[in-house]
Structure formats: structure tokens, C-alpha cells
Amino acid sequence: MAVIKANAYGHGLLRVAEVLEEAEGFALLDVRDAIALREAGFRQTILLLEGFFTADELPLLAQYELSSVIHSTWQLAMLDAYPRRGTLSVWLKINTGMNRLGFLPEQVPAVMEKLKSHPAIREVTLMTHFSHADEPEGVAEQLELFKGLTAAYRAPRSLANSAALLRYPATHAEWVRPGIMLYGASPFADASAQQLGLQPVMTLGSEIIAVRELQAGDSVGYAGLFRADRAMRIGIVACGYADGYPRHAPTGTPVLVNGRRTRTLGRVSMDMLCVDLGEMPDADVGSRVILWGAGLPVEEVAGAAGTISYELMCALTARVPVSY
Ligand SMILES: *Cc1c(COP(=O)(O)O)cnc(C)c1O
């Protein structure tokens, strides 16, 4: 099951679904996106990862054959009030330690009884989500708890995000739920995408639109956060936080100009950022700039900016022209 929430991690929902059309399922958040997939002709399982939010979504789930996570008793109450029969496929989410969504272990037997005998429910899949699959702590505790809680039931199971899929084969079960790895980024801090054999899908690129010669003591950009200690050449790049480049990326964040690595300078503004051209006399107006992607792993840029690749990819804004 390909996780394509958040506009396929910023890559474009329908385009990514087309590329991944052989996936047996898609997982996302928004019922309108799920309906758009159905209307575009996708026939596989489509799972709503937070389930339904209001009772009036229930007929849509039935009409479009969408599967829904069920994580809370308020959703059970809405199901009880729902009159249709034999139409819904639900994924019972069990909280095994993440403490975000899901029923508590001690609630599982009663909820499972209820769902299995519920007239509106056709099929139940059992799922959980790991809090530490990408960390040294791993999945052992949650995995054991989940196995114990679900051993008595004949139902498909789903546990693994990208990190668990890559590192813990014991978590694979009937459905895996990779997200970030599909887009070519590593879920781990201690293993690069390249080491995992993953290639970046998204490259964020722009161009240098102006070049300046700074003198020692000149500062750059808002608040003069960067000040030159000698004469230097800088480039102004047409990309800023309104495109999704992180404003908190400090001076020194890596960037490629003409395929060579240099660094950002000073504060990122809404539509522009500045780069050091000190070591690249050939760089000029029109030089190609890569902010992340091919040749510059998004994880590295994220690390420099104090965030993760997921956030950078999802943050890409609608004004950025995309070519596939
Ligand atoms: C987002 C999400 C995933 C995918 O996680 P990655 O770390 O991107 O692989 C899997 N399962 C659930 C429930 C999610 O919310």
C-alpha cells in the first residue's frame, strides 16, 4: 500500500498514483482525494488513515468503496447510527505505544467483537503504527504487544511504515505502508538514501537571477544575518520560503550551483535566497541551482535546517511550477 497523503508528500497525488498504479492500495487522509482517485479510475484499496471525521462521510465510503481507519469510540457511535448494511471495510487501529490514535489494548477484544458482528461492516483489518521504527529502540515492544493482542483473530494485519519495512521484516504482515521511501528519501538519521538504494524523486531547482560583489563588512538580506569578512561574490536565487524552502535554514545550508556544492548566506526571504559564489567564478546569471534532489540529498538540507525530509517535501507550495 503506497502512502500518498499530503499530496503524495508534495509530489502530486494523481501523478504519483499513476506511476504507482501497480500498488495494491493507496493510503491518504482526505476523502475528497480518495474520491478523486476513484474518479480517475483507480480500483485498488484506498485507505483513509484517520478514517471518517463526520457521519455524512459514511455514505461516501460506501459509494466509493473506501476503507476507513477506525481509531476512537466516537467513530463506533457514528457507525451504529449508520443505516446501510454490508458495505464498509474498516482498519481497526490499535494503540501499542505511539499514544496518538487507536484503541487501547484492553479495549481491543470488545471493539473487535462489535465490529465483527456489525451489520455495516464487511471486513476488518488490524493495524498499528510504530513510534521508534527509525530509532535505535526499534519496534520489538510494540510488535510483541500487537502480536499478542491480535493472535486470536483471523484478519489481515498492517504495521510497517518505511523504516519498519526496511529494517524489520517481522513487521511486514499482509499490508506494508511505505511513504517516504517511495519518494527516494531515507527514514533513518543513520542511513542515507543512497546507502538504502533509494533515488530522489523530487528535485527542487531554480536559477541565479542576479550576481553581486560584496566588500568586507557588507551584509546580506533581512537583518544582515550574514556579513562578509572579505570581498566576495554572491548569487541571488529565485526561491524562498513562499516556495517551501525553509526560512530557518541557516547560513551554510548546502546548495548546488552548476552542479557544484556551495552554501546559502543570510536569511531566506519569501521569494529569494543568497548563495556563496566565492569558489565558482563561472557561475553567473542563469546558472542552474539545485536546492535539493538530484546530487543533493533532501535529508542533508533538512538536517542543516533542523528538520526532516518529510517536512521539506510536503512544504512545496502550489506556486512552484512542476514538470514530470
Ligand atoms: C504517514 C504514515 C505512514 C508512512 O510513513 P513513512 O515514514 O513515510 O513511511 C504509514 N502509516 C501511517 C499510519 C502513516 O500515517
The ligand as an SDF file (V2000), in Angstrom:
LIG
                    3D

 15 15  0  0  0  0  0  0  0  0999 V2000
    2.4370    8.5250    7.0900 C   0  0  0  0  0  0  0  0  0  0  0  0
    2.1450    7.1550    7.5400 C   0  0  0  0  0  0  0  0  0  0  0  0
    2.8850    6.0640    7.0470 C   0  0  0  0  0  0  0  0  0  0  0  0
    4.0860    6.2460    6.1400 C   0  0  0  0  0  0  0  0  0  0  0  0
    5.2020    6.5940    6.9120 O   0  0  0  0  0  0  0  0  0  0  0  0
    6.6710    6.7670    6.2600 P   0  0  0  0  0  0  0  0  0  0  0  0
    7.5360    7.0210    7.4320 O   0  0  0  0  0  0  0  0  0  0  0  0
    6.5660    7.9510    5.3520 O   0  0  0  0  0  0  0  0  0  0  0  0
    6.9390    5.5100    5.5350 O   0  0  0  0  0  0  0  0  0  0  0  0
    2.4970    4.8000    7.4080 C   0  0  0  0  0  0  0  0  0  0  0  0
    1.4470    4.6020    8.2580 N   0  0  0  0  0  0  0  0  0  0  0  0
    0.7380    5.6260    8.7760 C   0  0  0  0  0  0  0  0  0  0  0  0
   -0.3880    5.3410    9.7040 C   0  0  0  0  0  0  0  0  0  0  0  0
    1.0650    6.9260    8.4500 C   0  0  0  0  0  0  0  0  0  0  0  0
    0.3690    7.9460    8.9780 O   0  0  0  0  0  0  0  0  0  0  0  0
  1  2  1  0
  2  3  1  0
  2 14  2  0
  3  4  1  0
  3 10  2  0
  4  5  1  0
  5  6  1  0
  6  7  2  0
  6  8  1  0
  6  9  1  0
 10 11  1  0
 11 12  2  0
 12 13  1  0
 12 14  1  0
 14 15  1  0
M  END
$$$$
